[in-house]
Amino acid sequence: MKLKFLFSMLICVFCLTMPVLAFLQETQPPALSPAEIQSRQHLLAESIKKNVALLEAKDYRGFFRSALPPGSIPEQALTETFLKENTLRLQKLLPFLKDCLGRSPELNNDCTKAVFSLQIDARTGLQNRRYFYFQADNWYVDSRPYSEFHAKGNAAYQQKNYAESAKFFKEAISAGIPEAGVFYDASCAMALAGLKEDAFRFLEIAIDEGFDRVRHISNDQDLISLREDARWSKIIDQAKKKQETRAKAEGVNYELLLMFDEDQGDRLSPKIDWEVVSKRDEAHRKRVQEMLDKGELKVGKDFYHAAFVFQHGSKPEDYDKAHQMALKAIELGYDARWISAATKDRYLWSIGKPQIYGTQSTMRDGKWTMDPIDEKAVTDEERARLNVPSLAQAKAGVEARNRELEKK
């Protein structure tokens, strides 16, 4: 299970990654007159034409400026690194926009759904539940239901309600524009719930969408029920090929990617030799620092990987550096919000202060606890914006782990 991959803000019809937008407050789409619908259809068609032209010309900077509402993404964020990191996603979007040019789009019609979902509904067999709205001559999908369902899926997983967890992850996928980790989370929950066929299907989608961590997948005990199946070796081979190919295409530091994969895989083994792992962690941190000193980390995903490596340090400066790496990843357009919160909490604990988000727990006097924590430092709304479960959900997860201890 991967608890950090907690929702991507891929909400713009013409963009697959961007910072948080201000959302409308309605919980249902407003009623529109025929004239309003016709006017918006015309605006959408004209906007599609303009953005298709920009994508075909590979003017990605112009695309972002055109497709997003003014001020929704800072000009300084449109760095060459950011644009390069998103090139493949934008190229993937282009065929859908071209397809729409030959149609007369209507509200929530198949064309609009295809643009938003990137065929997610067809691959998963899930019913589309996205709430579309129109603003600044562009279409958007409300990401709030996605975030809420994803948090509930994580909470149910922590409480070992795996069937319920799988249900919530599927709800999240139906309600938003999910990124690879959500499919992986769903696969883990399905495997634990005994839903083998669904688990394989969602795992394949996760790998196709970018969750290609070979060591992580291989060691994850959540997927142990799938390993005796003949399809398992094919899944691992698929992940290996995707991992290398995608790293090269996206300009990701491949050496760091493998270290990150090893770091995560180490923590998923059934029996962890912490003496061995600690030495490996130290070697990883030393090597990543060398990469930083030489300027070898270029894209958001590199800094995201570095955040996890330093997160598994042993000193306050390690955790602070991990937090800075997460913030840099976000600055470069990569969704590192959960790890930014987790690194902050871990840093606060390391200097003797209470955590604020509730991402950390520790064993004390034979029980799991989140203390010390300043429960009033941030709101649940702020936690949700960083893809962190609510305080009540986090507490329920800790209580579930303590119940498991009592059974033993």
C-alpha positions as a Markdown table, in Angstrom:
| # | Residue | x | y | z |
|---|---|---|---|---|
| 1 | Met | 0.0 | 0.0 | 0.0 |
| 2 | Lys | 1.3 | 3.4 | -0.8 |
| 3 | Leu | 0.0 | 6.1 | 1.5 |
| 4 | Lys | 1.7 | 9.0 | 0.0 |
| 5 | Phe | 0.2 | 8.9 | -3.5 |
| 6 | Leu | -2.7 | 10.7 | -2.4 |
| 7 | Phe | -4.5 | 12.4 | -5.2 |
| 8 | Ser | -3.3 | 14.5 | -8.1 |
| 9 | Met | -4.8 | 17.9 | -8.9 |
| 10 | Leu | -5.4 | 16.9 | -12.5 |
| 11 | Ile | -8.6 | 18.9 | -12.9 |
| 12 | Cys | -8.4 | 21.1 | -16.0 |
| 13 | Val | -9.8 | 19.7 | -19.2 |
| 14 | Phe | -6.8 | 21.1 | -21.1 |
| 15 | Cys | -4.2 | 20.3 | -18.5 |
| 16 | Leu | -3.1 | 17.2 | -16.7 |
| 17 | Thr | -1.3 | 18.8 | -13.8 |
| 18 | Met | -1.6 | 22.1 | -12.1 |
| 19 | Pro | -1.8 | 23.8 | -8.6 |
| 20 | Val | -5.0 | 24.0 | -6.6 |
| 21 | Leu | -7.8 | 26.1 | -8.1 |
| 22 | Ala | -10.5 | 27.8 | -6.3 |
| 23 | Phe | -13.6 | 25.6 | -6.5 |
| 24 | Leu | -17.2 | 26.4 | -6.9 |
| 25 | Gln | -19.3 | 25.9 | -3.9 |
| 26 | Glu | -22.3 | 24.1 | -5.5 |
| 27 | Thr | -22.7 | 20.4 | -4.8 |
| 28 | Gln | -24.8 | 19.9 | -8.0 |
| 29 | Pro | -24.3 | 21.4 | -11.5 |
| 30 | Pro | -26.4 | 24.5 | -11.9 |
| 31 | Ala | -29.4 | 24.4 | -14.3 |
| 32 | Leu | -28.6 | 26.1 | -17.7 |
| 33 | Ser | -30.9 | 27.5 | -20.3 |
| 34 | Pro | -30.6 | 26.2 | -23.9 |
| 35 | Ala | -29.0 | 29.6 | -24.9 |
| 36 | Glu | -26.4 | 29.2 | -22.1 |
| 37 | Ile | -25.7 | 25.7 | -23.2 |
| 38 | Gln | -25.2 | 26.7 | -26.8 |
| 39 | Ser | -23.0 | 29.6 | -25.8 |
| 40 | Arg | -20.8 | 27.4 | -23.7 |
| 41 | Gln | -20.6 | 24.8 | -26.4 |
| 42 | His | -19.3 | 27.4 | -28.7 |
| 43 | Leu | -16.7 | 28.7 | -26.3 |
| 44 | Leu | -15.6 | 25.1 | -25.5 |
| 45 | Ala | -15.2 | 24.4 | -29.3 |
| 46 | Glu | -13.2 | 27.5 | -29.9 |
| 47 | Ser | -11.0 | 26.8 | -26.8 |
| 48 | Ile | -10.4 | 23.3 | -28.0 |
| 49 | Lys | -9.3 | 24.5 | -31.5 |
| 50 | Lys | -6.9 | 27.0 | -30.0 |
| 51 | Asn | -5.3 | 24.5 | -27.6 |
| 52 | Val | -5.1 | 21.8 | -30.2 |
| 53 | Ala | -3.1 | 24.2 | -32.4 |
| 54 | Leu | -0.8 | 25.0 | -29.6 |
| 55 | Leu | -0.2 | 21.4 | -28.8 |
| 56 | Glu | 0.4 | 20.5 | -32.4 |
| 57 | Ala | 3.0 | 23.3 | -32.6 |
| 58 | Lys | 4.5 | 21.9 | -29.3 |
| 59 | Asp | 4.1 | 25.3 | -27.8 |
| 60 | Tyr | 3.5 | 23.9 | -24.3 |
| 61 | Arg | 4.2 | 27.2 | -22.5 |
| 62 | Gly | 1.6 | 28.9 | -24.7 |
| 63 | Phe | -0.8 | 26.0 | -24.0 |
| 64 | Phe | -0.6 | 26.4 | -20.3 |
| 65 | Arg | -1.0 | 30.2 | -20.6 |
| 66 | Ser | -4.1 | 29.7 | -22.8 |
| 67 | Ala | -5.8 | 26.7 | -21.1 |
| 68 | Leu | -5.6 | 27.8 | -17.5 |
| 69 | Pro | -7.6 | 30.7 | -15.9 |
| 70 | Pro | -5.4 | 33.8 | -15.4 |
| 71 | Gly | -3.3 | 33.5 | -12.2 |
| 72 | Ser | -4.0 | 29.8 | -11.6 |
| 73 | Ile | -0.4 | 28.9 | -12.2 |
| 74 | Pro | 2.5 | 31.4 | -11.6 |
| 75 | Glu | 4.5 | 32.3 | -14.6 |
| 76 | Gln | 7.7 | 31.4 | -12.8 |
| 77 | Ala | 6.4 | 27.9 | -12.4 |
| 78 | Leu | 6.4 | 27.4 | -16.2 |
| 79 | Thr | 10.1 | 26.4 | -16.2 |
| 80 | Glu | 11.7 | 24.2 | -18.9 |
| 81 | Thr | 11.8 | 21.4 | -16.4 |
| 82 | Phe | 8.1 | 21.7 | -15.6 |
| 83 | Leu | 7.2 | 21.7 | -19.3 |
| 84 | Lys | 9.5 | 18.8 | -20.1 |
| 85 | Glu | 8.0 | 16.8 | -17.2 |
| 86 | Asn | 4.5 | 17.3 | -18.6 |
| 87 | Thr | 5.2 | 16.8 | -22.3 |
| 88 | Leu | 4.2 | 13.1 | -22.4 |
| 89 | Arg | 0.9 | 13.9 | -20.6 |
| 90 | Leu | 0.1 | 16.7 | -23.0 |
| 91 | Gln | 0.8 | 14.5 | -26.0 |
| 92 | Lys | -1.5 | 11.9 | -24.6 |
| 93 | Leu | -4.2 | 14.5 | -24.3 |
| 94 | Leu | -3.9 | 15.8 | -27.9 |
| 95 | Pro | -5.8 | 12.9 | -29.6 |
| 96 | Phe | -8.8 | 13.4 | -27.3 |
| 97 | Leu | -9.0 | 17.1 | -28.1 |
| 98 | Lys | -8.7 | 16.4 | -31.8 |
| 99 | Asp | -11.5 | 13.9 | -31.6 |
| 100 | Cys | -13.7 | 16.5 | -30.0 |
| 101 | Leu | -13.1 | 18.9 | -32.9 |
| 102 | Gly | -15.3 | 16.7 | -35.1 |
| 103 | Arg | -18.2 | 16.8 | -32.6 |
| 104 | Ser | -20.6 | 19.2 | -31.2 |
| 105 | Pro | -19.9 | 18.9 | -27.5 |
| 106 | Glu | -22.8 | 18.9 | -25.0 |
| 107 | Leu | -22.6 | 19.1 | -21.2 |
| 108 | Asn | -21.2 | 15.9 | -19.8 |
| 109 | Asn | -21.4 | 14.1 | -23.2 |
| 110 | Asp | -19.1 | 11.2 | -24.2 |
| 111 | Cys | -16.5 | 13.5 | -25.7 |
| 112 | Thr | -16.1 | 15.6 | -22.6 |
| 113 | Lys | -16.0 | 12.5 | -20.4 |
| 114 | Ala | -13.3 | 11.0 | -22.6 |
| 115 | Val | -11.2 | 14.1 | -22.4 |
| 116 | Phe | -11.5 | 14.2 | -18.6 |
| 117 | Ser | -11.2 | 10.5 | -17.8 |
| 118 | Leu | -8.6 | 9.4 | -20.5 |
| 119 | Gln | -10.6 | 6.3 | -20.9 |
| 120 | Ile | -10.5 | 5.5 | -17.2 |
| 121 | Asp | -14.1 | 4.5 | -17.1 |
| 122 | Ala | -13.8 | 2.1 | -20.0 |
| 123 | Arg | -10.7 | 0.4 | -18.5 |
| 124 | Thr | -12.2 | 0.0 | -15.0 |
| 125 | Gly | -15.8 | -0.6 | -15.8 |
| 126 | Leu | -16.7 | 2.1 | -13.3 |
| 127 | Gln | -19.6 | 4.5 | -13.8 |
| 128 | Asn | -18.6 | 8.2 | -14.4 |
| 129 | Arg | -19.5 | 10.3 | -11.4 |
| 130 | Arg | -17.5 | 13.4 | -12.2 |
| 131 | Tyr | -19.1 | 16.8 | -11.6 |
| 132 | Phe | -18.1 | 19.1 | -14.4 |
| 133 | Tyr | -18.4 | 22.8 | -14.3 |
| 134 | Phe | -17.5 | 25.7 | -16.6 |
| 135 | Gln | -15.3 | 28.6 | -15.7 |
| 136 | Ala | -13.2 | 31.1 | -17.5 |
| 137 | Asp | -14.1 | 29.5 | -20.9 |
| 138 | Asn | -12.7 | 26.1 | -19.7 |
| 139 | Trp | -14.2 | 22.9 | -18.3 |
| 140 | Tyr | -13.3 | 21.6 | -14.9 |
| 141 | Val | -14.1 | 18.6 | -12.7 |
| 142 | Asp | -14.7 | 19.2 | -9.0 |
| 143 | Ser | -11.9 | 17.4 | -7.2 |
| 144 | Arg | -13.4 | 17.6 | -3.7 |
| 145 | Pro | -15.3 | 14.3 | -3.9 |
| 146 | Tyr | -12.2 | 12.6 | -5.2 |
| 147 | Ser | -10.2 | 13.8 | -2.2 |
| 148 | Glu | -12.8 | 12.8 | 0.3 |
| 149 | Phe | -13.3 | 9.3 | -1.1 |
| 150 | His | -9.5 | 8.8 | -1.3 |
| 151 | Ala | -9.1 | 9.8 | 2.4 |
| 152 | Lys | -11.9 | 7.4 | 3.3 |
| 153 | Gly | -10.2 | 4.6 | 1.3 |
| 154 | Asn | -7.0 | 5.1 | 3.2 |
| 155 | Ala | -8.8 | 5.3 | 6.6 |
| 156 | Ala | -10.7 | 2.0 | 5.9 |
| 157 | Tyr | -7.4 | 0.4 | 4.8 |
| 158 | Gln | -5.8 | 1.4 | 8.1 |
| 159 | Gln | -8.7 | -0.1 | 9.9 |
| 160 | Lys | -8.3 | -3.3 | 7.9 |
| 161 | Asn | -11.7 | -2.9 | 6.3 |
| 162 | Tyr | -10.3 | -3.9 | 2.9 |
| 163 | Ala | -13.6 | -4.4 | 1.0 |
| 164 | Glu | -14.8 | -1.0 | 2.2 |
| 165 | Ser | -11.4 | 0.5 | 1.3 |
| 166 | Ala | -11.6 | -0.9 | -2.2 |
| 167 | Lys | -15.1 | 0.5 | -2.6 |
| 168 | Phe | -13.9 | 4.0 | -1.6 |
| 169 | Phe | -10.9 | 3.9 | -3.9 |
| 170 | Lys | -13.2 | 3.0 | -6.8 |
| 171 | Glu | -15.5 | 5.8 | -5.8 |
| 172 | Ala | -12.5 | 8.2 | -5.9 |
| 173 | Ile | -11.6 | 7.0 | -9.4 |
| 174 | Ser | -15.1 | 7.5 | -10.6 |
| 175 | Ala | -15.3 | 11.0 | -9.1 |
| 176 | Gly | -12.0 | 12.5 | -10.3 |
| 177 | Ile | -9.0 | 12.3 | -12.5 |
| 178 | Pro | -6.9 | 9.8 | -10.6 |
| 179 | Glu | -3.2 | 9.3 | -10.8 |
| 180 | Ala | -1.4 | 6.0 | -10.8 |
| 181 | Gly | -1.1 | 5.5 | -7.1 |
| 182 | Val | -4.8 | 5.4 | -6.6 |
| 183 | Phe | -5.2 | 2.4 | -8.9 |
| 184 | Tyr | -2.4 | 0.7 | -7.0 |
| 185 | Asp | -4.1 | 1.5 | -3.6 |
| 186 | Ala | -7.3 | 0.0 | -5.0 |
| 187 | Ser | -5.4 | -3.1 | -6.2 |
| 188 | Cys | -3.9 | -3.7 | -2.8 |
| 189 | Ala | -7.3 | -3.4 | -1.1 |
| 190 | Met | -8.9 | -5.7 | -3.6 |
| 191 | Ala | -6.2 | -8.3 | -3.2 |
| 192 | Leu | -6.6 | -8.2 | 0.6 |
| 193 | Ala | -10.4 | -8.5 | 0.2 |
| 194 | Gly | -10.0 | -11.6 | -1.9 |
| 195 | Leu | -11.0 | -9.8 | -5.2 |
| 196 | Lys | -8.2 | -11.4 | -7.2 |
| 197 | Glu | -9.4 | -10.5 | -10.8 |
| 198 | Asp | -10.1 | -6.9 | -9.9 |
| 199 | Ala | -6.8 | -6.7 | -8.1 |
| 200 | Phe | -4.9 | -7.8 | -11.2 |
| 201 | Arg | -6.9 | -5.5 | -13.5 |
| 202 | Phe | -6.3 | -2.4 | -11.4 |
| 203 | Leu | -2.6 | -3.3 | -10.9 |
| 204 | Glu | -2.1 | -3.4 | -14.6 |
| 205 | Ile | -3.7 | 0.0 | -15.0 |
| 206 | Ala | -1.6 | 1.3 | -12.2 |
| 207 | Ile | 1.6 | 0.2 | -14.0 |
| 208 | Asp | 0.4 | 1.6 | -17.3 |
| 209 | Glu | -0.4 | 4.9 | -15.6 |
| 210 | Gly | 3.0 | 5.2 | -14.0 |
| 211 | Phe | 3.2 | 3.1 | -10.8 |
| 212 | Asp | 6.1 | 1.1 | -12.0 |
| 213 | Arg | 8.1 | 0.5 | -8.8 |
| 214 | Val | 9.4 | -3.0 | -9.3 |
| 215 | Arg | 10.8 | -3.5 | -5.8 |
| 216 | His | 7.8 | -2.0 | -4.2 |
| 217 | Ile | 5.4 | -4.2 | -6.1 |
| 218 | Ser | 7.5 | -7.3 | -5.6 |
| 219 | Asn | 7.7 | -6.9 | -1.8 |
| 220 | Asp | 4.3 | -5.6 | -1.0 |
| 221 | Gln | 2.6 | -8.0 | 1.3 |
| 222 | Asp | -0.8 | -6.7 | 0.3 |
| 223 | Leu | -0.4 | -8.4 | -3.0 |
| 224 | Ile | 0.9 | -11.8 | -1.7 |
| 225 | Ser | -2.3 | -13.5 | -2.8 |
| 226 | Leu | -1.5 | -12.7 | -6.4 |
| 227 | Arg | 2.0 | -14.1 | -6.5 |
| 228 | Glu | 1.1 | -17.8 | -7.2 |
| 229 | Asp | -0.8 | -16.8 | -10.3 |
| 230 | Ala | 0.9 | -17.2 | -13.7 |
| 231 | Arg | 0.1 | -13.5 | -14.4 |
| 232 | Trp | 2.4 | -12.3 | -11.6 |
| 233 | Ser | 5.7 | -12.7 | -13.4 |
| 234 | Lys | 4.3 | -11.0 | -16.4 |
| 235 | Ile | 3.2 | -8.1 | -14.2 |
| 236 | Ile | 6.7 | -7.7 | -12.8 |
| 237 | Asp | 8.3 | -7.8 | -16.3 |
| 238 | Gln | 5.8 | -5.2 | -17.4 |
| 239 | Ala | 6.7 | -3.0 | -14.5 |
| 240 | Lys | 10.5 | -3.3 | -15.2 |
| 241 | Lys | 10.1 | -2.3 | -18.8 |
| 242 | Lys | 7.8 | 0.6 | -18.0 |
| 243 | Gln | 10.1 | 1.8 | -15.3 |
| 244 | Glu | 13.1 | 2.2 | -17.5 |
| 245 | Thr | 11.3 | 3.5 | -20.5 |
| 246 | Arg | 9.3 | 6.1 | -18.6 |
| 247 | Ala | 12.3 | 7.3 | -16.7 |
| 248 | Lys | 14.2 | 8.0 | -19.9 |
| 249 | Ala | 11.2 | 9.6 | -21.6 |
| 250 | Glu | 10.5 | 11.9 | -18.6 |
| 251 | Gly | 14.1 | 12.9 | -17.9 |
| 252 | Val | 14.0 | 11.3 | -14.4 |
| 253 | Asn | 17.3 | 10.4 | -12.7 |
| 254 | Tyr | 17.2 | 6.6 | -13.1 |
| 255 | Glu | 19.8 | 5.9 | -10.4 |
| 256 | Leu | 17.7 | 7.9 | -7.9 |
| 257 | Leu | 14.5 | 6.2 | -9.1 |
| 258 | Leu | 16.1 | 2.8 | -8.3 |
| 259 | Met | 17.2 | 4.0 | -4.9 |
| 260 | Phe | 13.7 | 5.2 | -4.1 |
| 261 | Asp | 12.2 | 1.9 | -5.3 |
| 262 | Glu | 14.7 | 0.0 | -3.1 |
| 263 | Asp | 13.9 | 2.3 | -0.1 |
| 264 | Gln | 10.2 | 1.7 | -0.4 |
| 265 | Gly | 10.6 | -2.0 | -1.1 |
| 266 | Asp | 12.8 | -2.5 | 2.0 |
| 267 | Arg | 9.9 | -1.4 | 4.2 |
| 268 | Leu | 7.5 | -3.8 | 2.6 |
| 269 | Ser | 9.4 | -7.0 | 3.3 |
| 270 | Pro | 7.8 | -9.4 | 5.8 |
| 271 | Lys | 11.0 | -9.5 | 7.9 |
| 272 | Ile | 13.0 | -6.3 | 8.0 |
| 273 | Asp | 16.7 | -6.5 | 9.0 |
| 274 | Trp | 16.9 | -2.9 | 10.2 |
| 275 | Glu | 20.6 | -3.0 | 10.7 |
| 276 | Val | 21.0 | -3.8 | 7.0 |
| 277 | Val | 18.3 | -1.3 | 5.9 |
| 278 | Ser | 19.7 | 1.5 | 8.0 |
| 279 | Lys | 23.2 | 1.1 | 6.4 |
| 280 | Arg | 21.5 | 1.1 | 3.0 |
| 281 | Asp | 19.5 | 4.2 | 3.9 |
| 282 | Glu | 22.7 | 6.0 | 5.0 |
| 283 | Ala | 24.4 | 5.2 | 1.7 |
| 284 | His | 21.3 | 6.4 | -0.2 |
| 285 | Arg | 21.3 | 9.7 | 1.6 |
| 286 | Lys | 25.0 | 10.2 | 1.0 |
| 287 | Arg | 24.6 | 9.5 | -2.7 |
| 288 | Val | 21.6 | 11.7 | -3.1 |
| 289 | Gln | 23.4 | 14.6 | -1.4 |
| 290 | Glu | 26.2 | 14.1 | -4.0 |
| 291 | Met | 23.6 | 14.3 | -6.8 |
| 292 | Leu | 22.2 | 17.5 | -5.3 |
| 293 | Asp | 25.6 | 19.1 | -5.0 |
| 294 | Lys | 26.3 | 18.3 | -8.7 |
| 295 | Gly | 22.9 | 19.6 | -9.8 |
| 296 | Glu | 21.9 | 16.2 | -11.1 |
| 297 | Leu | 18.2 | 16.3 | -9.9 |
| 298 | Lys | 16.2 | 18.1 | -12.6 |
| 299 | Val | 12.5 | 17.3 | -12.5 |
| 300 | Gly | 9.8 | 17.3 | -9.8 |
| 301 | Lys | 9.8 | 13.5 | -9.6 |
| 302 | Asp | 13.5 | 13.6 | -8.7 |
| 303 | Phe | 13.0 | 15.8 | -5.7 |
| 304 | Tyr | 9.9 | 13.7 | -4.7 |
| 305 | His | 12.2 | 10.6 | -4.6 |
| 306 | Ala | 14.8 | 12.6 | -2.7 |
| 307 | Ala | 12.2 | 13.6 | -0.1 |
| 308 | Phe | 11.6 | 9.9 | 0.7 |
| 309 | Val | 15.3 | 9.1 | 0.9 |
| 310 | Phe | 15.9 | 11.9 | 3.4 |
| 311 | Gln | 12.7 | 11.2 | 5.3 |
| 312 | His | 14.3 | 7.9 | 6.3 |
| 313 | Gly | 17.2 | 9.7 | 8.0 |
| 314 | Ser | 18.0 | 9.9 | 11.7 |
| 315 | Lys | 18.5 | 13.6 | 12.4 |
| 316 | Pro | 16.4 | 16.8 | 12.3 |
| 317 | Glu | 18.4 | 18.1 | 9.4 |
| 318 | Asp | 17.6 | 15.0 | 7.4 |
| 319 | Tyr | 13.8 | 15.5 | 8.0 |
| 320 | Asp | 14.1 | 19.2 | 7.2 |
| 321 | Lys | 15.9 | 18.5 | 4.0 |
| 322 | Ala | 13.2 | 15.9 | 3.1 |
| 323 | His | 10.6 | 18.7 | 3.6 |
| 324 | Gln | 12.5 | 21.1 | 1.4 |
| 325 | Met | 12.8 | 18.4 | -1.3 |
| 326 | Ala | 9.0 | 17.9 | -1.2 |
| 327 | Leu | 8.4 | 21.6 | -1.5 |
| 328 | Lys | 10.7 | 21.7 | -4.5 |
| 329 | Ala | 8.9 | 18.8 | -6.1 |
| 330 | Ile | 5.6 | 20.7 | -5.7 |
| 331 | Glu | 7.2 | 23.9 | -7.1 |
| 332 | Leu | 8.2 | 21.9 | -10.2 |
| 333 | Gly | 4.6 | 20.6 | -10.7 |
| 334 | Tyr | 4.9 | 17.2 | -9.1 |
| 335 | Asp | 2.3 | 16.1 | -6.5 |
| 336 | Ala | 4.3 | 15.7 | -3.3 |
| 337 | Arg | 1.7 | 17.2 | -0.9 |
| 338 | Trp | 1.4 | 14.2 | 1.4 |
| 339 | Ile | 5.1 | 13.7 | 1.8 |
| 340 | Ser | 5.4 | 17.5 | 2.5 |
| 341 | Ala | 3.1 | 17.1 | 5.4 |
| 342 | Ala | 4.7 | 13.9 | 6.7 |
| 343 | Thr | 8.2 | 15.4 | 6.6 |
| 344 | Lys | 7.0 | 18.4 | 8.5 |
| 345 | Asp | 5.5 | 16.2 | 11.2 |
| 346 | Arg | 8.6 | 14.1 | 11.5 |
| 347 | Tyr | 10.8 | 17.1 | 11.7 |
| 348 | Leu | 8.7 | 18.6 | 14.5 |
| 349 | Trp | 8.9 | 15.4 | 16.5 |
| 350 | Ser | 12.6 | 15.3 | 16.0 |
| 351 | Ile | 13.1 | 18.7 | 17.7 |
| 352 | Gly | 10.7 | 17.8 | 20.5 |
| 353 | Lys | 7.6 | 19.6 | 19.3 |
| 354 | Pro | 4.1 | 18.1 | 18.6 |
| 355 | Gln | 3.2 | 17.1 | 15.1 |
| 356 | Ile | 0.4 | 19.0 | 13.4 |
| 357 | Tyr | -1.0 | 16.9 | 10.5 |
| 358 | Gly | -1.2 | 13.5 | 12.3 |
| 359 | Thr | 0.9 | 11.6 | 9.7 |
| 360 | Gln | 3.2 | 10.0 | 12.3 |
| 361 | Ser | 2.6 | 7.3 | 14.9 |
| 362 | Thr | 5.0 | 5.5 | 17.2 |
| 363 | Met | 4.9 | 2.6 | 19.7 |
| 364 | Arg | 5.0 | 3.7 | 23.3 |
| 365 | Asp | 4.3 | 1.6 | 26.4 |
| 366 | Gly | 3.2 | -1.3 | 24.2 |
| 367 | Lys | 0.6 | 0.8 | 22.2 |
| 368 | Trp | 0.6 | 2.8 | 19.1 |
| 369 | Thr | 0.1 | 6.6 | 19.6 |
| 370 | Met | 0.1 | 9.8 | 17.6 |
| 371 | Asp | 1.1 | 11.9 | 20.6 |
| 372 | Pro | 2.4 | 14.4 | 20.9 |
| 373 | Ile | 0.2 | 16.2 | 18.5 |
| 374 | Asp | -1.2 | 19.8 | 18.4 |
| 375 | Glu | -4.7 | 19.0 | 17.2 |
| 376 | Lys | -5.7 | 22.6 | 16.7 |
| 377 | Ala | -2.6 | 23.7 | 14.7 |
| 378 | Val | -4.3 | 22.9 | 11.4 |
| 379 | Thr | -7.9 | 22.1 | 10.3 |
| 380 | Asp | -9.1 | 19.0 | 8.6 |
| 381 | Glu | -9.7 | 21.1 | 5.5 |
| 382 | Glu | -5.9 | 21.9 | 5.5 |
| 383 | Arg | -5.2 | 18.3 | 6.0 |
| 384 | Ala | -7.4 | 17.4 | 3.0 |
| 385 | Arg | -5.6 | 19.9 | 0.8 |
| 386 | Leu | -2.4 | 18.0 | 1.5 |
| 387 | Asn | -4.1 | 14.6 | 1.0 |
| 388 | Val | -3.8 | 13.8 | 4.6 |
| 389 | Pro | -6.7 | 11.9 | 6.4 |
| 390 | Ser | -8.8 | 13.8 | 8.9 |
| 391 | Leu | -7.8 | 13.7 | 12.5 |
| 392 | Ala | -10.7 | 11.4 | 13.3 |
| 393 | Gln | -9.7 | 9.0 | 10.5 |
| 394 | Ala | -6.0 | 9.0 | 11.6 |
| 395 | Lys | -7.1 | 8.2 | 15.2 |
| 396 | Ala | -9.3 | 5.4 | 14.0 |
| 397 | Gly | -6.4 | 3.9 | 12.1 |
| 398 | Val | -4.2 | 4.0 | 15.3 |
| 399 | Glu | -7.0 | 2.4 | 17.3 |
| 400 | Ala | -7.4 | -0.4 | 14.7 |
| 401 | Arg | -3.7 | -1.1 | 15.0 |
| 402 | Asn | -3.9 | -1.3 | 18.8 |
| 403 | Arg | -6.9 | -3.7 | 18.5 |
| 404 | Glu | -4.7 | -5.9 | 16.4 |
| 405 | Leu | -2.0 | -5.8 | 19.1 |
| 406 | Glu | -4.6 | -6.9 | 21.7 |
| 407 | Lys | -5.5 | -9.9 | 19.6 |
| 408 | Lys | -1.9 | -11.1 | 19.7 |
